[in-house]
């Protein structure tokens, strides 16, 4: 992986996603299985996959075997991230906030911010990815999803859809990080991913003082799955 990438991500706002089995698997994965599972389960709903599967092997990205895990990474424009799938079936993903890397966003607020639509999309993708790993044979006894958004102090929640009215007053958090967790049984993972991700989005936005209706989130998610942006 590119030297200094982890430190760069942690110096920005970032998503940290950790998916763990509720019970240790009977057998470890091979590194080849780690790579195959992530590649086949990757979610592509908006032109950029989650997690990103790089086809490169240069300064902008790559995939490599490292001890007991396979690691993929990318450093291209506002896509700065890395992931690891461990032989133990634990998955770890760090992804810099595009909001902190994209200077071309029109009418963006002053200071650090978190986009509403971007957050809905990312939470939807990471939960969908977890469900796909389950369908591929992992987490038969259930899984825990632990999502952290780092460097959130004084960050403003922002309506990033130009077709929607913005907030009547700033929605901010004073927390240095925001954490949202779910412990999912096998029965949960056989259900509908949106039932889980929409709850997690509502909890995320509550940290900014916005009590949004869960049905509204699910409506946005349904359009996202249909690729209606």
C-alpha positions in Angstrom: 0.0 0.0 0.0 1.1 3.5 -0.7 3.2 4.9 2.1 1.4 7.4 4.3 -2.1 6.6 3.0 -3.5 5.5 6.4 -2.2 8.7 8.0 -3.6 10.8 5.3 -7.1 9.3 5.7 -7.0 9.6 9.5 -6.1 13.3 9.1 -9.4 13.9 7.2 -13.0 13.1 8.0 -13.3 9.4 7.3 -15.5 6.3 7.5 -14.2 3.3 9.4 -16.2 0.1 8.9 -15.5 -3.1 10.8 -17.5 -6.2 10.1 -16.8 -9.2 12.5 -18.4 -12.6 12.9 -20.4 -13.1 16.1 -18.6 -16.5 16.4 -15.2 -17.5 15.2 -15.4 -19.6 12.0 -14.6 -23.2 12.1 -11.9 -22.8 9.5 -9.8 -19.8 8.3 -10.1 -18.5 4.8 -7.3 -18.7 2.4 -5.9 -15.5 1.0 -7.4 -16.4 -2.4 -10.8 -16.8 -0.8 -10.4 -13.4 1.0 -9.8 -11.7 -2.4 -12.6 -13.6 -4.2 -15.2 -12.9 -1.5 -14.6 -9.2 -1.4 -14.5 -9.0 -5.2 -17.7 -10.9 -5.8 -19.5 -9.1 -2.9 -18.5 -5.6 -3.9 -21.5 -3.2 -4.4 -21.7 -1.0 -7.5 -24.7 1.2 -7.5 -23.4 4.7 -8.4 -20.4 4.2 -10.7 -17.9 3.6 -7.9 -17.8 0.3 -6.1 -17.9 -0.4 -2.4 -15.3 -1.4 -1.4 -13.3 -0.4 -4.4 -11.7 -3.3 -6.2 -8.6 -1.8 -7.9 -7.5 -3.2 -11.2 -4.3 -1.2 -11.0 -0.8 -1.8 -9.5 0.7 1.6 -9.3 0.7 4.8 -7.3 -3.1 5.1 -7.6 -4.1 1.7 -6.3 -3.7 -2.0 -6.0 -4.4 -5.3 -4.2 -1.9 -7.3 -2.3 -1.5 -10.2 0.1 -0.1 -9.1 3.5 0.4 -11.8 6.1 -3.1 -12.9 7.3 -5.1 -10.6 5.2 -5.7 -9.3 1.7 -5.5 -5.5 1.3 -6.9 -3.3 -1.4 -6.3 0.5 -1.7 -6.9 3.5 -3.9 -5.6 7.1 -4.0 -7.2 8.8 -6.9 -8.9 12.2 -7.0 -11.5 12.2 -4.1 -11.4 8.4 -3.8 -8.9 7.7 -1.0 -9.5 4.4 0.9 -8.2 1.0 1.8 -9.7 -2.3 2.9 -8.6 -5.5 4.5 -10.2 -8.9 4.5 -8.7 -11.1 7.1 -8.4 -14.9 7.0 -10.5 -14.8 10.3 -13.4 -13.3 8.1 -13.0 -9.8 9.8 -13.4 -7.0 7.3 -11.9 -3.5 7.8 -12.4 -0.5 5.6 -11.2 3.1 5.9 -12.5 5.7 3.4 -11.8 9.4 3.5 -14.8 11.6 3.2 -15.2 12.9 -0.3 -16.6 16.0 1.2 -13.1 16.8 2.5 -11.4 16.1 -0.8 -13.7 17.6 -3.5 -13.2 21.3 -3.9 -15.7 21.4 -6.9 -18.9 21.0 -4.8 -21.1 24.1 -5.5 -22.6 26.1 -2.7 -20.9 24.0 0.0 -21.0 25.3 3.6 -18.0 26.9 5.2 -16.0 24.5 7.4 -16.2 20.7 7.5 -19.5 19.1 6.6 -21.1 15.8 6.0 -23.5 15.3 3.0 -26.9 13.8 3.7 -27.2 12.0 0.4 -23.6 10.8 0.4 -24.1 9.4 3.9 -27.2 7.5 3.0 -25.5 6.0 0.0 -22.4 4.9 1.9 -24.4 3.4 4.8 -26.6 1.6 2.3 -23.6 0.2 0.4 -21.7 -1.0 3.5 -24.8 -2.9 4.9 -25.6 -4.3 1.4 -22.0 -5.5 1.3 -22.3 -7.2 4.6 -25.5 -9.0 3.4 -23.7 -10.1 0.3 -20.8 -11.6 2.3 -23.4 -13.6 4.3 -25.0 -14.9 1.1 -21.5 -15.9 -0.1 -21.1 -18.1 3.0 -19.6 -15.9 5.7 -21.1 -15.0 9.1 -23.5 -18.0 9.4 -23.9 -17.3 13.1 -24.4 -13.5 12.5 -22.2 -10.5 12.3 -21.5 -7.2 14.0 -21.2 -4.0 12.0 -19.3 -1.2 13.7 -19.3 2.1 11.8 -17.3 5.1 12.9 -17.1 8.5 11.3 -13.9 10.2 12.5 -13.0 13.8 12.9 -16.5 15.1 13.2 -16.1 17.8 15.8 -17.9 21.0 14.6 -18.9 19.2 11.4 -22.1 20.4 9.8 -24.8 18.1 8.3 -25.6 19.4 4.8 -28.3 18.7 2.3 -26.2 17.9 -0.8 -29.2 17.5 -3.1 -29.6 20.8 -5.0 -33.3 19.9 -5.6 -34.1 19.9 -1.9 -34.4 22.7 0.6 -31.6 23.1 3.1 -31.9 23.1 6.8 -33.4 26.2 8.4 -30.5 26.4 10.8 -27.1 24.7 11.0 -27.0 21.1 12.2 -23.7 20.4 13.9 -22.1 17.9 16.2 -19.5 18.5 18.9 -18.5 14.9 19.0 -14.9 14.1 17.9 -16.3 10.8 16.3 -19.7 9.2 15.7 -20.2 5.5 16.2 -23.2 3.4 15.0 -23.2 -0.3 15.7 -25.5 -3.3 14.9 -25.3 -6.9 16.0 -27.1 -9.0 13.4 -28.3 -12.5 13.7 -28.4 -15.0 10.8 -32.1 -14.3 10.6 -31.4 -10.6 10.3 -29.0 -11.2 7.5 -31.6 -13.2 5.6 -33.9 -10.2 5.7 -33.9 -6.9 3.9 -30.7 -4.8 4.0 -32.6 -1.5 3.9 -34.3 -2.4 7.2 -30.9 -2.3 8.9 -29.2 0.5 7.0 -32.1 2.9 7.2 -32.1 2.5 11.0 -28.4 3.2 11.1 -28.8 6.3 8.9 -31.5 7.7 11.3 -29.2 7.1 14.2 -26.3 8.8 12.4 -28.3 11.9 11.7 -29.6 12.1 15.2 -26.1 13.0 16.3 -26.5 16.2 14.3 -29.9 16.9 15.9 -32.0 15.9 12.9 -34.9 13.5 13.6 -35.6 12.3 10.1 -38.4 9.9 9.2 -37.1 6.4 8.5 -39.6 6.0 5.6 -38.0 9.0 3.9 -34.6 7.4 4.1 -36.0 4.2 2.6 -37.5 6.1 -0.2 -34.1 7.5 -1.1 -32.6 4.1 -0.8 -35.1 2.6 -3.1 -34.2 5.2 -5.7 -30.5 4.5 -5.1 -31.0 0.8 -5.7 -32.8 1.7 -9.0 -29.9 4.0 -9.8 -32.3 7.0 -9.9 -30.1 9.9 -8.6 
